[in-house]
Amino acid sequence: MLDFLKQLTDPQSIIHYGGLWLLLFVVFAETGLLVGFFLPGDSLIFISGLLCATKPDLLNTSLTELLILLMLAAIIGNIFGYWFGKKVGEKLYAKEDSLLFKKKHLITTKAFYDKHGGKALVLGRFLPIIRTFAPILAGVIKIDFKIFMVYNVVGAIGWIGSIASTAYFLGKQFPQIENYIGYIVIGLIVITTIPVALTYVRSKKITT
């Protein structure tokens, strides 16, 4: 089980050992399941686009098919998260911290949502933790489902389309970039974590 969890946090392992279907499940889980916040969404999408260009036989799919499937996984994941939030409601704030749930993640997302409104469902796609809890929070506060779906679809298209397409283009133009995947993953983690950390610090200042 520990080995499996390690593989789920390593984007290259996910693709190499699980292929396209595990890739889609991870994207769904990170955007739809409460425990999905630790999964490597951005780096996984980037690497899948890169490998689609440099090693097409590995995923055995075209860029167009990859984009459509990833977008569908992200959209369905958000719908599931919205449904979960609507069902659980305010009880989520009373839930005790556990190995796979930290109340601070919900508080950080609430602060981000208070600042950006419905746009948080689009902007939050590009930020770890926020993209997991934003659709759940939307369900908790009962945003109109039609409005939610507009943000959901726009966010999924923007998130998947920009990252995977950029990676595919870079892979086609500079195939040797594949040798630097480790550095790219670290860079993506740093870039996407900074805004989340700043939001959390601001939310702590407000509450104190």
N, CA, C and O of each residue as an XYZ file, in Angstrom:
832
protein
N       0.827     -1.208      0.000
C       0.000      0.000      0.000
C       0.865      1.265      0.000
O       0.581      2.228     -0.712
N       1.938      1.239      0.823
C       2.835      2.390      0.859
C       3.522      2.607     -0.481
O       3.697      3.742     -0.924
N       3.907      1.513     -1.119
C       4.527      1.622     -2.449
C       3.549      2.210     -3.448
O       3.930      3.021     -4.292
N       2.281      1.803     -3.356
C       1.252      2.313     -4.261
C       1.046      3.814     -4.048
O       0.928      4.570     -5.012
N       1.004      4.245     -2.778
C       0.826      5.660     -2.482
C       2.012      6.485     -2.969
O       1.851      7.619     -3.420
N       3.230      5.889     -2.869
C       4.409      6.571     -3.397
C       4.287      6.788     -4.896
O       4.630      7.853     -5.411
N       3.794      5.765     -5.591
C       3.630      5.867     -7.040
C       2.596      6.924     -7.400
O       2.726      7.600     -8.420
N       1.559      7.069     -6.559
C       0.518      8.053     -6.833
C       1.033      9.481     -6.673
O       0.433     10.413     -7.209
N       2.125      9.668     -5.949
C       2.682     11.011     -5.795
C       3.835     11.269     -6.759
O       4.414     12.356     -6.761
N       4.164     10.288     -7.566
C       5.236     10.424     -8.559
C       4.623     10.397     -9.957
O       4.188      9.342    -10.419
N       4.582     11.550    -10.640
C       3.921     11.611    -11.947
C       4.481     10.632    -12.978
O       3.729     10.065    -13.770
N       5.797     10.435    -12.968
C       6.379      9.504    -13.944
C       5.951      8.068    -13.676
O       5.699      7.309    -14.613
N       5.869      7.689    -12.397
C       5.434      6.336    -12.049
C       3.987      6.110    -12.458
O       3.633      5.037    -12.948
N       3.153      7.122    -12.256
C       1.737      7.015    -12.614
C       1.590      6.668    -14.090
O       0.823      5.778    -14.457
N       2.330      7.378    -14.926
C       2.218      7.175    -16.371
C       2.879      5.870    -16.803
O       2.319      5.125    -17.608
N       4.057      5.594    -16.277
C       4.803      4.413    -16.707
C       4.133      3.113    -16.263
O       4.106      2.140    -17.016
N       3.589      3.095    -15.037
C       3.031      1.856    -14.500
C       1.510      1.763    -14.657
O       0.958      0.669    -14.780
N       0.850      2.902    -14.651
C      -0.609      2.869    -14.714
C      -1.187      3.233    -16.066
O      -2.337      2.907    -16.362
N      -0.394      3.908    -16.893
C      -0.873      4.276    -18.218
C      -1.958      5.336    -18.190
O      -2.116      6.062    -17.209
N      -2.691      5.410    -19.266
C      -3.691      6.462    -19.458
C      -4.801      6.416    -18.413
O      -5.244      7.464    -17.942
N      -5.255      5.221    -18.043
C      -6.406      5.118    -17.145
C      -6.073      5.564    -15.731
O      -6.895      6.204    -15.076
N      -4.886      5.238    -15.252
C      -4.489      5.715    -13.924
C      -4.271      7.229    -13.958
O      -4.577      7.927    -12.991
N      -3.749      7.725    -15.060
C      -3.588      9.168    -15.250
C      -4.932      9.874    -15.112
O      -5.042     10.875    -14.404
N      -5.949      9.356    -15.787
C      -7.281      9.958    -15.733
C      -7.880      9.861    -14.332
O      -8.526     10.796    -13.861
N      -7.660      8.722    -13.669
C      -8.193      8.564    -12.317
C      -7.565      9.568    -11.353
O      -8.259     10.129    -10.505
N      -6.267      9.796    -11.475
C      -5.576     10.732    -10.579
C      -6.103     12.149    -10.786
O      -6.317     12.873     -9.814
N      -6.315     12.553    -12.032
C      -6.863     13.883    -12.317
C      -8.270     14.001    -11.729
O      -8.617     15.023    -11.138
N      -9.071     12.955    -11.893
C     -10.416     12.941    -11.302
C     -10.333     13.048     -9.777
O     -11.045     13.844     -9.167
N      -9.461     12.244     -9.169
C      -9.359     12.196     -7.709
C      -8.891     13.525     -7.129
O      -9.385     13.966     -6.090
N      -7.935     14.162     -7.807
C      -7.410     15.419     -7.268
C      -8.440     16.530     -7.339
O      -8.401     17.464     -6.538
N      -9.359     16.442     -8.286
C     -10.364     17.500     -8.425
C     -11.720     17.114     -7.847
O     -12.638     17.934     -7.825
N     -11.858     15.864     -7.376
C     -13.178     15.445     -6.915
C     -13.233     14.755     -5.578
O     -14.307     14.659     -4.983
N     -12.104     14.266     -5.081
C     -12.105     13.540     -3.819
C     -11.414     14.353     -2.740
O     -10.390     14.989     -2.992
N     -11.970     14.333     -1.550
C     -11.448     15.114     -0.427
C      -9.991     14.802     -0.141
O      -9.241     15.675      0.296
N      -9.587     13.565     -0.386
C      -8.216     13.144     -0.065
C      -7.257     13.336     -1.243
O      -6.104     12.909     -1.176
N      -7.721     13.973     -2.316
C      -6.902     14.071     -3.526
C      -5.920     15.219     -3.547
O      -5.208     15.405     -4.534
N      -5.868     16.011     -2.454
C      -5.034     17.212     -2.476
C      -3.536     16.924     -2.601
O      -2.774     17.790     -3.031
N      -3.107     15.706     -2.224
C      -1.672     15.409     -2.252
C      -1.198     14.893     -3.612
O      -0.008     14.636     -3.792
N      -2.108     14.740     -4.561
C      -1.757     14.173     -5.859
C      -1.112     15.233     -6.765
O      -1.428     16.417     -6.648
N      -0.211     14.813     -7.667
C       0.598     15.759     -8.462
C      -0.064     16.188     -9.762
O       0.415     15.840    -10.842
N      -1.157     16.940     -9.676
C      -1.932     17.293    -10.863
C      -1.186     18.026    -11.954
O      -1.123     17.548    -13.086
N      -0.609     19.197    -11.631
C       0.049     20.022    -12.651
C       1.203     19.286    -13.331
O       1.288     19.238    -14.558
N       2.082     18.719    -12.518
C       3.251     18.034    -13.080
C       2.839     16.800    -13.875
O       3.478     16.456    -14.869
N       1.777     16.138    -13.439
C       1.293     14.952    -14.144
C       0.756     15.323    -15.527
O       1.037     14.641    -16.513
N      -0.006     16.395    -15.591
C      -0.554     16.853    -16.866
C       0.564     17.307    -17.793
O       0.543     17.017    -18.990
N       1.537     18.018    -17.237
C       2.663     18.486    -18.043
C       3.426     17.300    -18.624
O       3.725     17.274    -19.818
N       3.737     16.334    -17.790
C       4.514     15.174    -18.248
C       3.726     14.358    -19.269
O       4.307     13.836    -20.220
N       2.409     14.242    -19.084
C       1.605     13.487    -20.051
C       1.629     14.152    -21.416
O       1.705     13.472    -22.439
N       1.565     15.502    -21.437
C       1.652     16.217    -22.706
C       3.021     16.083    -23.334
O       3.147     15.947    -24.551
N       4.053     16.122    -22.495
C       5.428     15.988    -22.974
C       5.675     14.604    -23.569
O       6.262     14.482    -24.644
N       5.225     13.559    -22.868
C       5.426     12.192    -23.344
C       4.562     11.887    -24.566
O       4.906     11.028    -25.378
N       3.448     12.588    -24.691
C       2.606     12.417    -25.876
C       3.361     12.865    -27.121
O       3.122     12.366    -28.220
N       4.280     13.817    -26.932
C       5.080     14.319    -28.053
C       6.340     13.498    -28.269
O       6.714     13.222    -29.409
N       7.005     13.100    -27.170
C       8.300     12.431    -27.296
C       8.219     10.908    -27.302
O       9.054     10.238    -27.911
N       7.201     10.359    -26.615
C       7.014      8.899    -26.562
C       5.541      8.555    -26.764
O       4.884      8.099    -25.828
N       5.016      8.765    -27.960
C       3.579      8.573    -28.212
C       3.079      7.158    -27.934
O       1.898      6.968    -27.643
N       3.962      6.163    -28.022
C       3.529      4.784    -27.779
C       3.250      4.507    -26.308
O       2.556      3.545    -25.980
N       3.781      5.335    -25.426
C       3.630      5.095    -23.994
C       2.187      5.272    -23.543
O       1.667      4.448    -22.790
N       1.538      6.338    -23.997
C       0.135      6.567    -23.660
C      -0.804      6.082    -24.763
O      -2.007      5.927    -24.554
N      -0.233      5.851    -25.925
C      -0.997      5.330    -27.057
C      -2.237      6.177    -27.348
O      -3.336      5.647    -27.516
N      -2.053      7.482    -27.406
C      -3.162      8.380    -27.689
C      -2.630      9.648    -28.345
O      -1.468     10.008    -28.158
N      -3.468     10.315    -29.102
C      -3.081     11.574    -29.739
C      -3.261     12.714    -28.741
O      -3.890     12.540    -27.697
N      -2.708     13.873    -29.063
C      -2.851     15.032    -28.186
C      -4.326     15.403    -28.021
O      -4.775     15.698    -26.914
N      -5.069     15.387    -29.117
C      -6.492     15.745    -29.057
C      -7.253     14.812    -28.122
O      -8.028     15.266    -27.280
N      -7.032     13.513    -28.273
C      -7.703     12.547    -27.402
C      -7.283     12.740    -25.949
O      -8.111     12.668    -25.041
N      -5.990     12.984    -25.735
C      -5.488     13.191    -24.381
C      -6.160     14.401    -23.742
O      -6.603     14.333    -22.596
N      -6.236     15.497    -24.473
C      -6.850     16.711    -23.943
C      -8.316     16.486    -23.585
O      -8.766     16.883    -22.510
N      -9.052     15.853    -24.480
C     -10.484     15.623    -24.253
C     -10.700     14.737    -23.021
O     -11.543     15.039    -22.177
N      -9.943     13.656    -22.923
C     -10.105     12.731    -21.800
C      -9.716     13.378    -20.470
O     -10.398     13.191    -19.463
N      -8.622     14.135    -20.468
C      -8.201     14.807    -19.243
C      -9.216     15.864    -18.818
O      -9.520     15.995    -17.632
N      -9.741     16.617    -19.782
C     -10.754     17.629    -19.464
C     -12.015     16.988    -18.894
O     -12.594     17.500    -17.937
N     -12.439     15.872    -19.479
C     -13.616     15.173    -18.966
C     -13.383     14.670    -17.548
O     -14.268     14.768    -16.698
N     -12.185     14.130    -17.289
C     -11.863     13.646    -15.943
C     -11.905     14.798    -14.938
O     -12.401     14.632    -13.824
N     -11.386     15.962    -15.328
C     -11.368     17.123    -14.442
C     -12.781     17.660    -14.211
O     -13.117     18.057    -13.096
N     -13.601     17.675    -15.248
C     -14.983     18.166    -15.133
C     -15.808     17.245    -14.243
O     -16.512     17.706    -13.344
N     -15.718     15.944    -14.497
C     -16.478     14.966    -13.699
C     -15.993     14.980    -12.249
O     -16.792     14.844    -11.323
N     -14.689     15.142    -12.055
C     -14.149     15.228    -10.700
C     -14.747     16.394     -9.932
O     -15.127     16.239     -8.771
N     -14.835     17.559    -10.560
C     -15.415     18.728     -9.908
C     -16.896     18.530     -9.585
O     -17.374     18.974     -8.541
N     -17.614     17.866    -10.480
C     -19.034     17.589    -10.230
C     -19.185     16.712     -8.994
O     -20.053     16.948     -8.153
N     -18.334     15.704     -8.893
C     -18.370     14.825     -7.727
C     -18.050     15.606     -6.455
O     -18.699     15.415     -5.427
N     -17.032     16.503     -6.525
C     -16.680     17.322     -5.377
C     -17.816     18.240     -4.967
O     -18.084     18.404     -3.777
N     -18.486     18.838     -5.943
C     -19.635     19.714     -5.677
C     -20.746     18.935     -4.984
O     -21.325     19.397     -4.000
N     -21.037     17.742     -5.512
C     -22.083     16.903     -4.923
C     -21.749     16.533     -3.483
O     -22.615     16.547     -2.609
N     -20.476     16.201     -3.248
C     -20.041     15.827     -1.902
C     -20.200     17.006     -0.944
O     -20.706     16.848      0.167
N     -19.762     18.199     -1.387
C     -19.880     19.379     -0.545
C     -21.318     19.729     -0.238
O     -21.641     20.130      0.880
N     -22.181     19.578     -1.226
C     -23.601     19.887     -1.020
C     -24.240     18.900     -0.056
O     -25.109     19.275      0.731
N     -23.823     17.664     -0.110
C     -24.370     16.623      0.751
C     -23.879     16.769      2.195
O     -24.657     16.631      3.139
N     -22.581     17.050      2.356
C     -21.993     17.147      3.694
C     -22.281     18.505      4.336
O     -22.570     18.590      5.530
N     -22.198     19.563      3.530
C     -22.516     20.899      4.015
C     -21.578     21.399      5.092
O     -20.383     21.101      5.077
N     -22.123     22.162      6.030
C     -21.326     22.805      7.077
C     -20.666     21.803      8.018
O     -19.753     22.167      8.759
N     -21.108     20.560      8.003
C     -20.512     19.543      8.883
C     -19.016     19.384      8.606
O     -18.256     18.949      9.471
N     -18.608     19.741      7.395
C     -17.207     19.589      7.020
C     -16.311     20.455      7.899
O     -15.172     20.086      8.185
N     -16.835     21.631      8.336
C     -16.034     22.525      9.176
C     -15.837     21.961     10.578
O     -14.897     22.334     11.280
N     -16.717     21.072     10.974
C     -16.619     20.470     12.307
C     -15.798     19.183     12.299
O     -15.528     18.611     13.356
N     -15.404     18.732     11.126
C     -14.642     17.492     11.012
C     -13.257     17.661     11.620
O     -12.585     18.666     11.389
N     -12.839     16.671     12.396
C     -11.525     16.704     13.023
C     -10.422     16.421     11.995
O     -10.636     15.711     11.011
N      -9.253     16.988     12.245
C      -8.108     16.720     11.369
C      -7.736     15.240     11.417
O      -7.837     14.588     12.456
N      -7.306     14.732     10.273
C      -6.861     13.339     10.192
C      -5.683     13.279      9.221
O      -5.219     14.307      8.729
N      -5.214     12.080      8.954
C      -4.081     11.917      8.041
C      -4.383     12.482      6.664
O      -3.502     13.057      6.025
N      -5.633     12.325      6.195
C      -6.004     12.727      4.842
C      -6.913     13.960      4.789
O      -7.401     14.330      3.721
N      -7.139     14.594      5.949
C      -7.961     15.807      5.953
C      -7.383     16.818      6.932
O      -7.142     16.497      8.096
N      -7.163     18.028      6.462
C      -6.688     19.113      7.294
C      -7.645     20.289      7.129
O      -7.874     20.762      6.016
N      -8.198     20.755      8.238
C      -9.170     21.842      8.176
C      -8.553     23.111      7.592
O      -9.248     23.925      6.984
N      -7.231     23.272      7.785
C      -6.567     24.472      7.267
C      -6.679     24.558      5.749
O      -6.690     25.658      5.198
N      -6.763     23.407      5.057
C      -6.911     23.426      3.606
C      -8.270     24.007      3.210
O      -8.380     24.737      2.224
N      -9.294     23.677      3.986
C     -10.631     24.217      3.727
C     -10.660     25.715      4.005
O     -11.275     26.481      3.263
N      -9.991     26.125      5.078
C      -9.947     27.541      5.444
C      -9.197     28.348      4.378
O      -9.616     29.443      4.002
N      -8.081     27.788      3.900
C      -7.307     28.455      2.842
C      -8.147     28.636      1.589
O      -8.131     29.700      0.970
N      -8.882     27.589      1.217
C      -9.739     27.657      0.032
C     -10.846     28.675      0.214
O     -11.186     29.400     -0.720
N     -11.420     28.736      1.430
C     -12.488     29.705      1.721
C     -11.956     31.122      1.572
O     -12.645     31.986      1.029
N     -10.729     31.377      2.050
C     -10.128     32.706      1.921
C      -9.903     33.047      0.453
O     -10.147     34.179      0.034
N      -9.442     32.078     -0.326
C      -9.218     32.274     -1.755
C     -10.547     32.543     -2.465
O     -10.624     33.383     -3.362
N     -11.585     31.822     -2.054
C     -12.906     31.992     -2.668
C     -13.507     33.355     -2.301
O     -14.115     34.015     -3.144
N     -13.338     33.769     -1.055
C     -13.863     35.065     -0.623
C     -13.236     36.200     -1.428
O     -13.884     37.211     -1.700
N     -11.971     36.023     -1.805
C     -11.264     37.062     -2.560
C     -11.666     37.075     -4.031
O     -11.830     38.145     -4.616
N     -11.824     35.905     -4.629
C     -12.026     35.824     -6.077
C     -13.454     35.441     -6.493
O     -13.781     35.516     -7.677
N     -14.297     35.039     -5.558
C     -15.652     34.654     -5.913
C     -15.679     33.405     -6.781
O     -14.855     32.506     -6.609
N     -16.627     33.348     -7.714
C     -16.768     32.185     -8.589
C     -15.540     31.928     -9.441
O     -15.300     30.800     -9.873
N     -14.749     32.993     -9.687
C     -13.525     32.820    -10.480
C     -12.528     31.882     -9.802
O     -11.610     31.373    -10.445
N     -12.715     31.655     -8.493
C     -11.818     30.748     -7.771
C     -11.888     29.339     -8.347
O     -10.925     28.578     -8.260
N     -13.034     28.995     -8.936
C     -13.194     27.681     -9.545
C     -12.369     27.560    -10.822
O     -12.018     26.456    -11.240
N     -12.061     28.704    -11.440
C     -11.207     28.710    -12.636
C      -9.750     28.877    -12.234
O      -8.894     28.080    -12.617
N      -9.474     29.930    -11.454
C      -8.097     30.202    -11.024
C      -7.559     29.071    -10.145
O      -6.380     28.722    -10.211
N      -8.448     28.504     -9.321
C      -8.033     27.453     -8.402
C      -7.576     26.185     -9.087
O      -6.884     25.368     -8.479
N      -7.949     26.009    -10.333
C      -7.499     24.830    -11.089
C      -5.975     24.764    -11.157
O      -5.396     23.679    -11.223
N      -5.338     25.913    -11.140
C      -3.893     25.963    -11.310
C      -3.142     25.890     -9.980
O      -1.915     25.983     -9.954
N      -3.877     25.724     -8.874
C      -3.249     25.739     -7.558
C      -3.563     24.460     -6.788
O      -4.732     24.109     -6.626
N      -2.531     23.758     -6.310
C      -2.777     22.555     -5.511
C      -3.576     22.901     -4.256
O      -3.528     24.037     -3.785
N      -4.288     21.959     -3.731
C      -5.171     22.101     -2.567
C      -6.423     22.894     -2.946
O      -7.538     22.419     -2.735
N      -6.250     24.100     -3.506
C      -7.401     24.919     -3.886
C      -8.267     24.167     -4.881
O      -9.491     24.170     -4.751
N      -7.653     23.514     -5.884
C      -8.445     22.835     -6.913
C      -9.191     21.624     -6.347
O     -10.193     21.190     -6.916
N      -8.700     21.075     -5.222
C      -9.407     19.967     -4.593
C     -10.596     20.458     -3.785
O     -11.677     19.870     -3.842
N     -10.399     21.536     -3.031
C     -11.424     21.982     -2.101
C     -12.405     23.005     -2.683
O     -13.493     23.181     -2.135
N     -12.047     23.681     -3.778
C     -12.930     24.701     -4.363
C     -14.285     24.139     -4.779
O     -15.306     24.723     -4.416
N     -14.348     23.014     -5.538
C     -15.659     22.487     -5.893
C     -16.445     21.982     -4.682
O     -17.672     22.075     -4.656
N     -15.744     21.448     -3.684
C     -16.414     20.989     -2.462
C     -17.027     22.181     -1.739
O     -18.166     22.113     -1.276
N     -16.270     23.276     -1.642
C     -16.772     24.487     -1.003
C     -17.950     25.067     -1.770
O     -18.900     25.569     -1.170
N     -17.889     24.997     -3.108
C     -19.007     25.477     -3.932
C     -20.282     24.709     -3.600
O     -21.369     25.286     -3.589
N     -20.154     23.413     -3.329
C     -21.303     22.615     -2.930
C     -21.780     22.958     -1.535
O     -22.982     22.984     -1.269
N     -20.834     23.224     -0.642
C     -21.186     23.571      0.743
C     -22.026     24.838      0.773
O     -23.036     24.893      1.475
N     -21.621     25.865      0.016
C     -22.354     27.137      0.024
C     -23.467     27.161     -1.029
O     -24.144     28.171     -1.218
N     -23.639     26.017     -1.710
C     -24.772     25.815     -2.638
C     -24.833     26.841     -3.767
O     -25.861     27.480     -3.991
N     -23.712     26.985     -4.472
C     -23.717     27.787     -5.695
C     -24.661     27.147     -6.700
O     -24.740     25.921     -6.778
N     -25.379     27.959     -7.471
C     -26.270     27.426     -8.493
C     -25.493     26.490     -9.417
O     -24.423     26.849     -9.908
N     -26.029     25.291     -9.654
C     -25.288     24.266    -10.381
C     -24.960     24.693    -11.809
O     -23.893     24.345    -12.315
N     -25.838     25.433    -12.470
C     -25.583     25.875    -13.839
C     -24.389     26.833    -13.881
O     -23.529     26.736    -14.757
N     -24.355     27.754    -12.922
C     -23.219     28.682    -12.850
C     -21.944     27.914    -12.529
O     -20.889     28.163    -13.112
N     -22.058     26.980    -11.595
C     -20.911     26.145    -11.233
C     -20.365     25.417    -12.447
O     -19.149     25.344    -12.626
N     -21.238     24.880    -13.281
C     -20.801     24.114    -14.446
C     -20.079     24.991    -15.473
O     -19.159     24.528    -16.147
N     -20.493     26.247    -15.591
C     -19.798     27.152    -16.506
C     -18.351     27.335    -16.053
O     -17.419     27.184    -16.844
N     -18.173     27.663    -14.769
C     -16.822     27.800    -14.223
C     -16.055     26.486    -14.291
O     -14.854     26.474    -14.558
N     -16.742     25.400    -14.051
C     -16.136     24.070    -14.066
C     -15.538     23.756    -15.439
O     -14.375     23.365    -15.544
N     -16.331     23.928    -16.473
C     -15.891     23.615    -17.836
C     -14.788     24.570    -18.294
O     -13.780     24.141    -18.856
N     -14.987     25.864    -18.049
C     -13.971     26.860    -18.449
C     -12.653     26.582    -17.737
O     -11.585     26.643    -18.347
N     -12.729     26.280    -16.456
C     -11.525     25.998    -15.684
C     -10.798     24.763    -16.176
O      -9.572     24.763    -16.291
N     -11.548     23.708    -16.466
C     -10.943     22.459    -16.940
C     -10.258     22.654    -18.286
O      -9.147     22.171    -18.504
N     -10.927     23.365    -19.182
C     -10.351     23.611    -20.513
C      -9.082     24.451    -20.394
O      -8.075     24.161    -21.039
N      -9.140     25.497    -19.562
C      -7.973     26.363    -19.400
C      -6.804     25.652    -18.741
O      -5.660     25.786    -19.177
N      -7.089     24.906    -17.704
C      -6.045     24.204    -16.941
C      -5.372     23.112    -17.776
O      -4.157     23.124    -17.974
N      -6.176     22.181    -18.254
C      -5.638     21.064    -19.034
C      -5.047     21.556    -20.349
O      -3.940     21.176    -20.728
N      -5.801     22.406    -21.035
C      -5.381     22.863    -22.363
C      -4.061     23.597    -22.343
O      -3.195     23.345    -23.181
N      -3.896     24.512    -21.387
C      -2.671     25.318    -21.363
C      -1.447     24.489    -20.980
O      -0.401     24.595    -21.621
N      -1.570     23.669    -19.944
C      -0.402     22.920    -19.459
C      -0.011     21.800    -20.414
O       1.156     21.684    -20.789
N      -0.974     20.977    -20.810
C      -0.666     19.835    -21.679
C      -0.212     20.285    -23.069
O       0.714     19.707    -23.637
N      -0.855     21.304    -23.610
C      -0.491     21.783    -24.949
C       0.900     22.413    -24.958
O       1.681     22.206    -25.887
N       1.201     23.188    -23.906
C       2.531     23.786    -23.796
C       3.603     22.702    -23.722
O       4.635     22.785    -24.388
N       3.343     21.688    -22.903
C       4.297     20.584    -22.764
C       4.483     19.848    -24.092
O       5.603     19.485    -24.455
N       3.392     19.631    -24.805
C       3.447     18.934    -26.099
C       4.286     19.738    -27.095
O       5.123     19.184    -27.808
N       4.052     21.040    -27.132
C       4.809     21.907    -28.044
C       6.301     21.878    -27.706
O       7.144     21.777    -28.597
N       6.617     21.968    -26.416
C       8.014     21.946    -25.995
C       8.658     20.598    -26.334
O       9.822     20.544    -26.732
N       7.900     19.518    -26.177
C       8.418     18.189    -26.498
C       8.704     18.020    -27.971
O       9.670     17.360    -28.353
N       7.866     18.615    -28.799
C       8.076     18.544    -30.245
C       9.266     19.390    -30.691
O      10.047     18.985    -31.553
N       9.390     20.568    -30.090
C      10.453     21.485    -30.493
C      11.797     21.141    -29.848
O      12.853     21.293    -30.463
N      11.736     20.675    -28.600
C      12.967     20.374    -27.856
C      12.849     19.001    -27.191
O      12.629     18.923    -25.982
N      12.991     17.925    -27.955
C      12.823     16.563    -27.401
C      13.734     16.276    -26.213
O      13.394     15.459    -25.357
N      14.879     16.935    -26.154
C      15.828     16.689    -25.067
C      15.322     17.188    -23.721
O      15.903     16.866    -22.685
N      14.237     17.977    -23.722
C      13.691     18.496    -22.471
C      13.222     17.364    -21.558
O      13.096     17.541    -20.346
N      12.970     16.212    -22.149
C      12.528     15.051    -21.371
C      13.568     14.654    -20.319
O      13.229     14.068    -19.291
N      14.830     14.978    -20.584
C      15.905     14.636    -19.649
C      15.893     15.511    -18.393
O      16.625     15.245    -17.440
N      15.066     16.547    -18.398
C      15.032     17.480    -17.273
C      13.682     17.478    -16.562
O      13.313     18.462    -15.921
N      12.944     16.370    -16.678
C      11.606     16.284    -16.088
C      11.644     16.545    -14.590
O      10.774     17.236    -14.060
N      12.649     15.996    -13.897
C      12.744     16.183    -12.447
C      12.793     17.645    -12.055
O      12.111     18.062    -11.119
N      13.596     18.429    -12.766
C      13.697     19.861    -12.475
C      12.382     20.585    -12.793
O      11.972     21.502    -12.082
N      11.741     20.154    -13.868
C      10.467     20.773    -14.254
C       9.414     20.537    -13.178
O       8.674     21.451    -12.814
N       9.349     19.313    -12.673
C       8.378     18.968    -11.632
C       8.607     19.827    -10.386
O       7.660     20.369     -9.817
N       9.870     19.949     -9.966
C      10.197     20.771     -8.792
C       9.785     22.227     -9.030
O       9.227     22.873     -8.144
N      10.065     22.736    -10.231
C       9.700     24.105    -10.569
C       8.202     24.332    -10.508
O       7.751     25.346     -9.976
N       7.426     23.403    -11.043
C       5.972     23.518    -11.020
C       5.444     23.496     -9.591
O       4.530     24.246     -9.249
N       6.015     22.641     -8.766
C       5.582     22.555     -7.376
C       5.831     23.876     -6.650
O       4.967     24.363     -5.920
N       7.006     24.447     -6.852
C       7.350     25.709     -6.195
C       6.441     26.833     -6.667
O       5.901     27.584     -5.854
N       6.271     26.950     -7.982
C       5.475     28.040     -8.565
C       4.033     27.986     -8.103
O       3.445     29.020     -7.784
N       3.450     26.782     -8.063
C       2.032     26.664     -7.716
C       1.781     26.670     -6.209
O       0.657     26.920     -5.773
N       2.806     26.400     -5.414
C       2.627     26.360     -3.963
C       2.701     27.750     -3.339
O       2.047     28.008     -2.329
N       3.484     28.640     -3.924
C       3.656     29.982     -3.355
C       2.324     30.720     -3.173
O       2.081     31.232     -2.081
N       1.433     30.802     -4.201
C       0.160     31.507     -3.998
C      -0.702     30.884     -2.906
O      -1.386     31.595     -2.170
N      -0.671     29.545     -2.799
C      -1.460     28.861     -1.774
C      -0.935     29.223     -0.385
O      -1.713     29.486      0.532
N       0.392     29.234     -0.240
C       0.999     29.578      1.048
C       0.655     31.013      1.443
O       0.353     31.279      2.606
N       0.698     31.937      0.485
C       0.370     33.333      0.759
C      -1.085     33.491      1.169
O      -1.401     34.263      2.074
N      -1.982     32.750      0.493
C      -3.400     32.798      0.831
C      -3.634     32.292      2.247
O      -4.432     32.859      2.994
N      -2.933     31.218      2.611
C      -3.082     30.651      3.957
C      -2.594     31.639      5.011
O      -3.239     31.804      6.047
N      -1.466     32.295      4.761
C      -0.934     33.272      5.714
C      -1.908     34.429      5.893
O      -2.132     34.884      7.014
N      -2.492     34.908      4.789
C      -3.454     36.012      4.882
C      -4.693     35.586      5.662
O      -5.220     36.352      6.469
N      -5.164     34.339      5.413
C      -6.355     33.841      6.117
C      -6.104     33.728      7.616
O      -7.010     33.957      8.416
N      -4.874     33.375      8.001
C      -4.525     33.290      9.420
C      -4.525     34.678     10.064
O      -4.949     34.839     11.208
N      -4.046     35.678      9.320
C      -4.029     37.041      9.841
C      -5.432     37.558     10.067
O      -5.707     38.257     11.043
N      -6.345     37.193      9.121
C      -7.732     37.655      9.220
C      -8.413     37.038     10.441
O      -9.128     37.719     11.176
N      -8.180     35.731     10.648
C      -8.837     35.030     11.758
C      -8.279     35.444     13.111
O      -8.953     35.316     14.132
N      -7.025     35.948     13.117
C      -6.426     36.374     14.380
C      -6.551     37.887     14.554
O      -6.103     38.432     15.562
